[in-house]
Amino acid sequence: MLKFSDTDAIGDANKNQKLSELRAESVKKYFETESYLKGDVLEASGFGYSKPLATNKTKEGRAQNRRVDIVIKTTQPKNL
């Protein structure tokens, strides 16, 4: 399971990058403590505001860009 965190484009790029990394780590820790998933199957990455879903020119767009995306990857056993 992968967690990616993004921010809006308001403020300092370095601070937003750090914020997105901390946000992704926070979600990872939540899954580690509240589920059977452990660190070896979890990955967290922060993208700052480099991957916006919407425009950063509007309040609504910036709200959409402040997010955590959770991606679930599956693998098929080699013996199938």
The 8 nearest C-alpha neighbors of each residue, nearest first, counted from 0:
[[1, 71, 41, 70, 72, 40, 42, 2],
 [0, 2, 42, 70, 69, 41, 43, 71],
 [3, 1, 69, 43, 68, 23, 42, 44],
 [2, 4, 44, 68, 67, 45, 23, 43],
 [3, 5, 67, 45, 19, 23, 66, 46],
 [4, 6, 47, 46, 19, 66, 65, 48],
 [7, 5, 65, 48, 47, 64, 19, 15],
 [6, 8, 61, 64, 48, 65, 9, 55],
 [9, 7, 48, 55, 10, 6, 61, 12],
 [10, 8, 7, 11, 55, 15, 12, 61],
 [11, 9, 8, 12, 15, 14, 7, 13],
 [10, 12, 14, 13, 15, 9, 8, 16],
 [13, 11, 15, 14, 16, 10, 47, 8],
 [14, 12, 16, 15, 11, 17, 47, 18],
 [15, 13, 17, 11, 16, 12, 18, 10],
 [14, 16, 18, 47, 12, 13, 17, 19],
 [15, 17, 47, 13, 19, 14, 18, 12],
 [16, 18, 20, 14, 15, 19, 21, 13],
 [19, 17, 15, 21, 16, 20, 14, 22],
 [18, 20, 45, 4, 22, 16, 47, 5],
 [21, 19, 45, 17, 23, 22, 18, 44],
 [22, 20, 24, 18, 23, 19, 25, 17],
 [21, 23, 19, 25, 20, 24, 18, 4],
 [22, 24, 4, 43, 20, 26, 25, 21],
 [25, 23, 27, 21, 26, 22, 43, 28],
 [26, 24, 22, 28, 27, 23, 21, 29],
 [25, 27, 29, 23, 28, 24, 30, 22],
 [26, 28, 24, 30, 25, 29, 31, 23],
 [29, 27, 31, 25, 26, 30, 24, 32],
 [28, 30, 26, 32, 27, 31, 33, 25],
 [31, 29, 33, 27, 34, 28, 32, 36],
 [30, 32, 28, 37, 29, 36, 33, 34],
 [33, 31, 29, 30, 34, 28, 35, 37],
 [32, 34, 30, 29, 31, 35, 36, 28],
 [35, 33, 30, 36, 31, 32, 37, 29],
 [34, 36, 37, 31, 33, 30, 32, 38],
 [37, 35, 34, 31, 30, 40, 38, 41],
 [36, 38, 31, 39, 40, 35, 41, 30],
 [37, 39, 41, 40, 31, 36, 42, 27],
 [38, 40, 37, 41, 42, 36, 0, 31],
 [41, 39, 38, 37, 0, 36, 42, 1],
 [42, 40, 38, 0, 39, 1, 37, 27],
 [41, 43, 1, 2, 0, 40, 44, 27],
 [42, 44, 2, 23, 24, 1, 3, 27],
 [45, 43, 3, 20, 23, 2, 4, 46],
 [44, 46, 20, 19, 4, 3, 47, 23],
 [45, 47, 5, 49, 48, 4, 16, 19],
 [48, 46, 16, 5, 15, 6, 19, 49],
 [47, 49, 6, 7, 8, 50, 5, 46],
 [48, 50, 47, 46, 51, 5, 6, 8],
 [51, 49, 48, 52, 46, 5, 47, 64],
 [50, 52, 64, 53, 48, 49, 54, 7],
 [53, 51, 64, 50, 63, 54, 60, 61],
 [54, 52, 60, 51, 64, 63, 55, 61],
 [53, 55, 60, 56, 57, 61, 51, 52],
 [54, 56, 61, 60, 57, 8, 7, 53],
 [55, 57, 54, 60, 58, 61, 59, 53],
 [58, 56, 60, 59, 55, 61, 54, 62],
 [57, 59, 61, 60, 62, 56, 55, 63],
 [60, 58, 62, 57, 61, 63, 55, 53],
 [61, 59, 53, 54, 63, 57, 62, 55],
 [60, 62, 55, 7, 64, 58, 63, 59],
 [61, 63, 59, 60, 65, 64, 58, 7],
 [64, 62, 60, 61, 65, 53, 59, 66],
 [63, 65, 61, 7, 62, 51, 6, 66],
 [66, 64, 6, 62, 7, 63, 5, 61],
 [67, 65, 5, 64, 4, 68, 6, 63],
 [66, 68, 4, 3, 5, 69, 2, 23],
 [69, 67, 3, 2, 4, 70, 66, 1],
 [68, 70, 2, 1, 67, 3, 71, 0],
 [71, 69, 1, 0, 2, 72, 68, 3],
 [72, 70, 0, 1, 69, 73, 2, 41],
 [73, 71, 0, 70, 74, 1, 40, 69],
 [74, 72, 71, 75, 0, 76, 70, 40],
 [73, 75, 76, 72, 77, 71, 79, 0],
 [74, 76, 77, 73, 79, 78, 72, 71],
 [75, 77, 78, 79, 74, 73, 72, 40],
 [78, 76, 79, 75, 74, 73, 72, 40],
 [77, 79, 76, 75, 74, 73, 72, 40],
 [78, 77, 76, 75, 74, 73, 72, 71]]
